[in-house]
Amino acid sequence: FVPQIKLSKNFIRNSVKLALNEDLYPLGDITSNLVDNKKIIKAKLISNQDAVIGGLLFAKHTFSLIDKNIKFIVKKKDGSFVKKKTLIATIKGNAQNILIAERVALNFLSHISGISTKTNKFVKLVGKKCKICCTRKTIPNLRVIQKYAVKLGGGTNHRFNLSDEFLIKDNHLASTNIKRLVSSAIKNKKGKRITVEVDNLKQLKQIIGLKFDCILFDNMSNKNLRQGIKLAKKYYETEASGNINLKNVKSVAATGVDRISIGSITHSVPAVDLKLEI
């Protein structure tokens, strides 16, 4: 029901161009310009921690946009789990140009790997019966990249934008009766998925039996969540959200919920610590 991510070569190159422009406007790298511009060096890209690596094509295109003669040789694939001190890629080429591209390449890699790594921690904790989903709480203009990273970590993509599905939330309900809104969505469905958010069992009981797809339990205690799932699972896919972290995700998954959506896997992940060693 959600469009698949297609990270085309064009999309990656355009993203990298914008990032390089941010770094190099208006005068280029005035420090690396001091380095002997004929010197050829070999550098190693190494992970300083256990991680799920992602974003290698972004790094590769960063170096090639600065200098197409730089050889970026990948030793690990996107989505692979690596141990601390693992060699991820080797880079060979003009010293000055490698130094110019280094930070932008690492920024893409460390952010994408950060999302993949954190997502994977959640995925491992909940097991195969429950899906870990991302949300629209993404850094503006980075949504496609961040959702790609979630997939690498074994997560599932929620809607990409407001046209992908009907998601009736508390603020929609503040202005209109829940039953009326859900009925209206059903009437205007046109093949789109309908999810309804509830934060108490009373709301759930008002709409149970109506023909929609998913019930989203928001910020509910595990006790209420269990009751809600019992009532809803015959009719709908079930989802939980709200303040779910690595400490409590296992107990939320144990309620029998089908999906858990977590904003923190895109909006506040620590970067993976990577280094370029010359």
Buried (B, 14 or more C-beta within 10 A) or exposed (E): EBEEBEBEEEBBBEBBEEBBEEBBEEEEBEEBEEBEEEEEBBBBBBBEBEBBBBBBBBBBBBBBBBBEEBEBEBBBEBBBBBEEEBEBBBBBBBBBBBBBBBBBBBBBBBBBBBBBBBBBBBBEBBEEEBBBBBBBBBEEEBBBBBBBBBBBBBBBBBBBEEEBBBBBBEEBBEEEEBEEBBBEBEEEBEEBBBBBBBBEBEBBEEBBEBEBBBBBBBBBEBEBBBBBBEBBBEBBBBBBBBEBEEEEBEEBBBBEBBBBBBBBBBBEBEBBBBEBEE
